[in-house]
Amino acid sequence: MAAWLNIELALSEAGYATQTIIDGGGEPVVRIDLGGQGDRYALIYEDDGRYRVDVYEESHHSSTGSTNRIDGLLAMLESVGE
């Protein structure tokens, strides 16, 4: 769980709104708001020792620049996970 706290702290310091939740299997998942009135978000989780990011959009309204934020997010995860 300490690794997840480090990830959430790094994301928060970079300006991402984050929330750690526990999935149905008891594993931590970090939810990141990507803007667009809360309808774009990403979930970060560990799968077979690797971090995965799933991006969701609940409507057709999205903010510009979200793709750049996702690219930056992936780069940050690689550095935090090392």
C-alpha positions as CSV (number, residue, x, y, z in Angstrom):
1,M,0.0,0.0,0.0
2,A,3.0,2.4,0.6
3,A,3.8,2.4,-3.1
4,W,0.2,3.5,-3.8
5,L,0.6,6.4,-1.4
6,N,3.8,7.5,-3.2
7,I,1.9,7.4,-6.5
8,E,-1.0,9.4,-5.1
9,L,1.3,11.9,-3.5
10,A,3.3,12.4,-6.7
11,L,0.2,12.9,-8.8
12,S,-1.3,15.3,-6.2
13,E,1.9,17.3,-6.2
14,A,1.8,17.5,-10.0
15,G,-1.7,19.0,-9.8
16,Y,-3.9,16.0,-10.4
17,A,-7.1,15.5,-8.3
18,T,-6.7,11.9,-7.0
19,Q,-8.6,9.5,-4.9
20,T,-7.5,6.0,-3.8
21,I,-10.2,3.5,-3.7
22,I,-10.3,-0.3,-3.1
23,D,-11.7,-2.5,-5.9
24,G,-13.9,-5.5,-5.4
25,G,-10.8,-7.7,-5.0
26,G,-9.4,-5.6,-2.2
27,E,-6.7,-4.1,-4.4
28,P,-5.9,-0.3,-4.4
29,V,-6.9,1.7,-7.4
30,V,-6.0,5.4,-7.9
31,R,-8.7,7.5,-9.6
32,I,-7.5,10.7,-11.4
33,D,-9.7,13.5,-12.6
34,L,-8.7,14.6,-16.1
35,G,-11.0,17.5,-16.3
36,G,-14.1,18.1,-18.4
37,Q,-16.5,18.6,-15.5
38,G,-15.5,15.3,-13.9
39,D,-16.6,13.2,-16.9
40,R,-13.0,12.2,-17.9
41,Y,-11.0,10.2,-15.5
42,A,-8.3,7.5,-15.4
43,L,-7.9,4.5,-13.1
44,I,-4.4,3.4,-12.2
45,Y,-3.9,-0.1,-10.9
46,E,-1.3,-2.9,-10.7
47,D,-1.6,-5.9,-12.9
48,D,1.0,-8.7,-12.9
49,G,3.6,-6.3,-11.4
50,R,3.0,-3.5,-14.0
51,Y,1.1,-0.3,-13.6
52,R,-1.9,0.0,-15.9
53,V,-3.9,3.1,-16.8
54,D,-7.5,2.9,-18.1
55,V,-9.1,6.2,-19.3
56,Y,-12.8,6.7,-19.2
57,E,-15.1,9.4,-20.7
58,E,-18.7,9.5,-19.5
59,S,-19.9,12.0,-22.0
60,H,-18.9,13.8,-25.2
61,H,-17.8,16.9,-23.2
62,S,-14.1,16.9,-22.6
63,S,-11.5,19.5,-21.9
64,T,-8.7,20.2,-24.2
65,G,-5.2,19.1,-23.3
66,S,-6.3,15.9,-21.6
67,T,-4.1,13.8,-24.0
68,N,-1.1,15.8,-22.9
69,R,-2.0,15.2,-19.2
70,I,-2.3,11.4,-19.9
71,D,1.1,11.3,-21.6
72,G,2.6,13.2,-18.6
73,L,0.8,10.9,-16.2
74,L,2.3,7.8,-17.9
75,A,5.8,9.2,-17.8
76,M,5.3,10.1,-14.1
77,L,4.1,6.6,-13.3
78,E,7.2,5.1,-14.9
79,S,9.5,7.2,-12.7
80,V,7.6,6.6,-9.5
81,G,7.3,2.9,-10.1
82,E,11.0,2.4,-10.4
